Amino acid sequence: MTGTTTHLEPRTRTRTERPKLYKVILLNDDFTPRDFVVKVLKAVFGMSLDEAYTVMLTAHQRGACVVAVYTFEIAETKCARANEMGVSAGFPLTFTSERED
């Protein structure tokens, strides 16, 4: 061989970053009927009756409860839909979302 050397470049791999997750939180209020909260949890979040009742009671006892964890767009959409159901029924039902650490 004639004095030729080959240098290999290190390969760089790109990894797609996992999307940030957001918690949907149900805030307790003393005006929205429990049955209505359960109805919203079932309709918007696809919970069973038992799951919805447990989440509603946890929010009632502790002041707030994490309902589910989603990507940003899904969390915001579900919060908006649930809050709209409360407003259209005349209740101060409030769902919010915050980034999960």
N, C-alpha and C positions, 0 to 999 in steps of 0.2 A: 504494500500500500504506500501511497505517496503521502506523506505527512499531513493528511487531512484528519481533523478531529471533529467529532459531532458533539454539540452541546444540546442537551435536552432541556427545554423550558418546563418549569413546573406547571402542571395543569391547575387552572383555577375553576372551581365549581361554584356555580351560583345556586343558592337555595332560595326558594320562595319563602317569604316570611309568613308565618301563620297570622291570620287576621286577629286583631285585637277583639277581645270579648267584652260584652257589656251586660251588667245585671239589670233585670227589670225588677223594680221594687214597688210593692203595694204599700201605700201609706194609709194608716188608720184614720178614720174620722168618726165622729159620733152621730152622724146624720144619715149615712147611707145604710139601708137595710141589709142585713146579712145575706138574705136570700138573693138580693140583687147582685151583691159582690160575687157570690157563688156562680150565678148565672153568667156574669162577665168572664170569670175565670174559665168556665167551661167553654164558652163561645169563642173567646179570643185565643186562649192558650191551650185548648184541647184537653183540659183536665177531666178526670172522672169526678163524680160527685164527691167521693171520699177525699180525693186529693184537693179539690177546690175548697171543701169545708175545712180541711186541716190548714191550708194556707191562710184562709180568711181568719180562722181563730188565732193563728200565730200572729198575724198582723194586728188583730184586736188586742191581744194580750201584751205584745211587745212594742207596739206603735208602728212597726214596719216589718215587712217580710220580703225576702228575695223570692220572686215567683219563678224565674227561669234565667238562663244565661244564653245570649245570642250574639251574633255579629252586630255591628252598629246599626246597619240599615234595618235589619229584622227587629231589633230591640226598639228602635224609634217608631217603626210602623205599628208594632203591637201596643206600645204605650199610647200612641195617638188614637188608635182604634178603641182601646179600652176607655180612655179618657172621654172620647166622643160619645160612647155609650152612656157614660155617667151624666154628661152634660145634657144629652138629648132626653134623659129621663128626669132631669132636674136635681141630680145629686152631686155633691162635691167630691165624688170618687176620684182619687188621684193615683196615677202610676207614674213613675219616673225611671230613668235609667242612668247608670253611672258605670264608668270603666272599671273592669275587674283588674285587680292588681296581680 
